[in-house]
Amino acid sequence: ERLVDDLYRKHAKKSSFFGLCERFRMREEDIMRVASDLSQELRIPVEMLGEIRHMFHRFDFDGSCELEKPELKQLLVFILRAQRDQLTPPTMSVQRMIRLESRNLSEEFQVGEMIGEGGQGSVFLASKRTTGSKHVVKKYDKCNLNASLDDIKQECIVLRKLGDHPAVARIQDMFEDRRYVYVVSEPYFGGDLTKLLANAESS
């Protein structure tokens, strides 16, 4: 927290919102100076933070082309975690993964088109290679700070316990590899709640 505060105070610039109010925000051209100061503070080569500029817009959640302090903090945490994982021996990395069966998605499923994407992950149509049955696979990136993997795991465990409840999507499988967590469920093609509400209002 202290380090982020110091970097933000040093490099953020005053920005106005339609001339109504002024606040300090971090711009893209400032981010490499942040990387330089951070590398000196942590005593690591600045090259280890080389992706920081490319990741700038991923953490610009409001699309303003500027970062507020919470967004900068999430960006720095993401970059440092990614570097830590690259430097960590495989045995250590496995210990950090949540305790799910480790399997290869492409060996079990023929993955088709992406049908949805959100802050936590992506959703794909997929076919089971052995049976041809249709499924939906939700793919959660372990590096995504918006996805709490423990919460996702717990939610899926609860949904699986509900069994064949007619009002709840059935979770059929859950597994992981070194990069992603996968949740396999049955497909529904009737649209999402927003579409159903729109159809109800127009009928």
Salt bridges, closest charged atoms under 4 A:
GLU1 OE2 - LYS73 NZ 2.40
ASP5 OD1 - LYS69 NZ 2.79
ASP6 OD2 - ARG2 NH1 2.80
ASP6 OD1 - ARG9 NH2 2.61
GLU22 OE1 - LYS14 NZ 3.90
GLU28 OE2 - ARG53 NE 3.64
GLU28 OE1 - HIS57 NE2 3.05
ASP30 OD1 - LYS13 NZ 2.54
ASP30 OD1 - ARG33 NH2 2.47
ASP37 OD2 - LYS10 NZ 2.89
ASP37 OD2 - HIS11 NE2 2.75
GLU41 OE2 - ARG2 NH2 3.67
ASP62 OD2 - ARG25 NH2 2.85
GLU66 OE1 - ARG25 NE 3.03
GLU66 OE2 - ARG27 NE 3.28
GLU68 OE2 - ARG23 NH1 3.06
GLU68 OE2 - ARG25 NH1 2.67
ASP85 OD1 - ARG84 NE 3.24
ASP85 OD1 - ARG96 NH2 2.51
GLU101 OE1 - ARG103 NH1 3.22
GLU108 OE2 - ARG103 NE 2.57
GLU108 OE1 - LYS128 NZ 3.49
ASP141 OD2 - ARG179 NH2 2.85
ASP164 OD1 - ARG170 NE 3.68
ASP173 OD2 - ARG103 NH2 2.33
GLU176 OE1 - LYS142 NZ 2.79
GLU186 OE1 - ARG170 NH2 2.78
